[in-house]
């Protein structure tokens, strides 16, 4: 009697790019980029690219993007694509500003979260209960939120002192703080413009200078989300709904409940990002205030491979490029052209080492064009500076597209009992 040996199915790897970068390697890459940035700063004299003010502004601009990305992470880990993050952020800005003007900024934060969650409930009903296409529902939420907030503004802010149909009255600030002693010391080091030391001081100084309490809360939500999703039974069940909802159901998981919870939490995060824009970034509600940050947050989530740590890095990158538009952007962007050209040279070397000839040649050509652009001009047009965050978003997504692995059941319709 022969015994048949049945080979266990091997896990399918998501391609060569599916391998995760270890923490030491990631830290080494970040350190290398920081050294190159310092070299470029010394060559170009664009000291603003690593100044404390630049980093502080970048952090403030990265927070709404990161919160929107966290919202997308929660929803998509449960298998629901949330294109409606932009609309939920819009609801967060309006409800946060309205309640903040009436009853104070912290009440505005609560209402901002509730406003985003309200939009998420509509998205969950459409996608989870009625199996509406996730993209169609998300786009509808964005349009509905924009129209609703403009309509409500005409009845609330238009008749308020210093308000209009497109702007709320000034809202009380949440305040800010700096770490005593450390903030001034890092600012002094940054002002000396020393090689690498001043750049590190500028980076750290931006984290401890003029920081809003809501910024601290937002940063804490990143490791908290990781812990809940990857270290608790609740998170395991939620993620199983995004990988294989039929198998999750067979193990007793109420897939509908977890999908609803994930989407509502997603909307709450996006609403908090919108409230941050209205209560911290500007202390006023403005029509069109989100400026596509919900979509950029979604891009940051994809760049981070649906992981909180990678998402935070992506949000920081997009926040930094966005900050260039506010603080001496023309000079700084010109210096970053040189930095990008040098980074592409390293990319050429890596591709050549991997024996990818065609991509290496194409990257070399782009690098040569970047060097020519830098050497042939002294500054870049204002329009390029304004478009920098969106250009970076497209570049990052195009370069990282082959290195991603989204949840397997993401965006797929689900009906209870469909596996029977």
MISEFI-118481 format. One record per residue (C-alpha): x, y, z; residue in three letters. Coordinates in steps of 0.25 Angstrom, whole numbers, plus 5000, padded with zeros to 4 digits. Example, Ala and Ser with C-alpha at 12.3 -4.5 7.8 and 13.67 -1.06 7.14 Angstrom:
504949825031ala;505549965029ser;
***
This chain:
500050005000unk;500650134996unk;500550265003unk;500350384994unk;501050504998unk;500250624996unk;501150754996unk;500650865003unk;500350984995unk;501351094995unk;501051234999unk;501051324986unk;501951434987unk;501451564982unk;502651584973unk;504051614975unk;503651744981unk;502751674992unk;503951665001unk;503951755013unk;505051845016unk;505651815029unk;505751925040unk;507251935040unk;507251945024unk;506152055025unk;506952135035unk;508152125026unk;507452175014unk;506852295022unk;508252325028unk;508852325013unk;507752415008unk;507952515020unk;509452515017unk;509252535002unk;508252645006unk;509352715014unk;510352705003unk;509352774993unk;509052885004unk;510552915005unk;510652914990unk;509453004986unk;509353084999unk;507853055000unk;507953045015unk;506453055016unk;506252905011unk;506552855025unk;506252975034unk;505452965047unk;504353045041unk;504252965028unk;504252835036unk;503152895046unk;502352935034unk;502452795027unk;502052725040unk;500752815041unk;500452785026unk;500752635027unk;499752615039unk;498452625031unk;499052545020unk;499452435030unk;498152435036unk;497452415023unk;498452305020unk;498152235033unk;496652245030unk;496952175016unk;497752075023unk;496652035033unk;495652025022unk;496451945012unk;497051845022unk;495551805024unk;495351795009unk;494651935006unk;495252034996unk;495052175002unk;495252274991unk;494252354999unk;495352405008unk;495352545002unk;493952565004unk;494052515019unk;495152615021unk;494252725015unk;493152685025unk;494252685036unk;494652825033unk;493252885032unk;492752815045unk;494052835052unk;493952985049unk;492553005052unk;492552935065unk;493953005068unk;493353135066unk;492153115074unk;492753035086unk;494253035085unk;495352965078unk;495352825085unk;493852815083unk;494152845068unk;495152725068unk;493952635073unk;492952685063unk;494052675052unk;494252525055unk;492752505056unk;492552585042unk;493552485035unk;492952365042unk;491552415037unk;492052415022unk;492652275025unk;491352215030unk;490752255016unk;491952185009unk;491852065017unk;490352055015unk;490552065000unk;491751974999unk;491551865010unk;490051855010unk;489651884996unk;490951844989unk;491051974981unk;492351984974unk;493352044984unk;493952144974unk;492652194970unk;492152204984unk;493452284989unk;493352384977unk;491852404981unk;492252434995unk;493252534991unk;492252604982unk;491152604993unk;492052655004unk;492552764995unk;491152814991unk;490652795006unk;491752875012unk;491552985002unk;490052985005unk;490152985020unk;491253105019unk;490153195013unk;489253175026unk;490353185036unk;491653255033unk;491053355023unk;490253425034unk;491353415045unk;492353535048unk;493553525039unk;492953405032unk;492453375018unk;491853265009unk;493253215007unk;493953245020unk;493653235034unk;493953335045unk;495353315052unk;495353195062unk;496053195075unk;497353125074unk;497652995081unk;499053055085unk;500453005083unk;501652965091unk;503152955090unk;504052865098unk;504752955107unk;506252965105unk;506352855095unk;505552935084unk;506453065086unk;507752975086unk;507352905073unk;506953035066unk;508353095070unk;509052965064unk;508152975051unk;508553125049unk;510053095049unk;509853015036unk;510852905039unk;510952785031unk;509952675035unk;509852725049unk;509052845046unk;508152765037unk;507852665048unk;507652775057unk;506652835048unk;505952705046unk;505852685061unk;505552835064unk;504352825055unk;503752715064unk;503852795077unk;503652935072unk;502253005072unk;501552865073unk;500052855074unk;499452765084unk;498552705073unk;499852675066unk;500352585077unk;499052515077unk;499152495062unk;500552435063unk;500152345074unk;499052285066unk;500052225056unk;500652125066unk;499352105072unk;498752065059unk;499851965057unk;499651905071unk;498151895069unk;498251835055unk;499451745057unk;499451705071unk;498051685076unk;496951585073unk;496051695068unk;497051735058unk;497351595053unk;495851575050unk;495751715043unk;496951685034unk;496351545031unk;495151615025unk;496051685015unk;496851555012unk;495751445011unk;494451485016unk;493851345013unk;494851275022unk;494651385033unk;493151355033unk;493451205034unk;494151235047unk;493051315053unk;493451455049unk;492251545046unk;492851605033unk;491851715032unk;492051765046unk;493551775044unk;493451845031unk;492451945036unk;493351975048unk;494651985039unk;493952085030unk;493352165041unk;494752175048unk;495352215034unk;494352325033unk;494652375047unk;496152375044unk;495852455031unk;494952555039unk;496052575049unk;496952615038unk;495952715033unk;495752765047unk;497252785048unk;497252865035unk;496152955040unk;496652965055unk;498152955055unk;498652985041unk;497853115038unk;496853135050unk;495753165040unk;494953075030unk;495153105015unk;494353055003unk;495352954996unk;496252945008unk;496552805007unk;497152824993unk;497252674989unk;497952635002unk;496952515004unk;497452464990unk;498852484994unk;498652415007unk;498152294999unk;499452304991unk;500252305004unk;499552185009unk;499852114995unk;501252164996unk;501352105010unk;500951965005unk;499651975014unk;500551975026unk;500552095037unk;502052115037unk;502152125022unk;500952215022unk;501552305032unk;502852315023unk;501952345011unk;501152455018unk;502452515023unk;502952525008unk;501752585003unk;501652685014unk;503052725012unk;502852744997unk;501552825000unk;502352915010unk;503252954999unk;502053034993unk;501953115006unk;503453145010unk;504353194999unk;503953084989unk;504653134977unk;506053124983unk;505753004990unk;505152924979unk;506352964970unk;507252904980unk;506452774981unk;506552754966unk;508052734969unk;507652634980unk;506752554971unk;507752554960unk;508752494970unk;507752394975unk;507452344961unk;508952314959unk;508852224971unk;507552164965unk;508352134952unk;509452064959unk;508351974967unk;507651944954unk;508951914947unk;509351824958unk;507951754957unk;508251734942unk;507051814938unk;507651884926unk;506451954920unk;505952014933unk;507452054936unk;507652124923unk;506252204924unk;506652244939unk;508052294934unk;507352374923unk;506452444933unk;507552464943unk;508352534931unk;507152624928unk;507052664943unk;508552694944unk;508352784931unk;507152854937unk;507852884949unk;509152934942unk;508353014932unk;507453094941unk;507653174954unk;506153154959unk;504953074955unk;503553134951unk;502553164962unk;501553074955unk;502552954957unk;502652984972unk;501152984973unk;501052854966unk;502152784973unk;501352704983unk;500452644972unk;501652614963unk;502352544975unk;501052464977unk;501052414963unk;502552384963unk;502452314976unk;501252224972unk;501852194958unk;503252154964unk;502652074975unk;501452004967unk;502251874965unk;502651864980unk;501251864986unk;500251754991unk;498851804995unk;497851715003unk;497451604994unk;495951634995unk;496051784995unk;494851844987unk;494251704984unk;492751694987unk;492351604999unk;491051535002unk;490751455015unk;490851305012unk;491351324998unk;492451215001unk;491351105004unk;
***
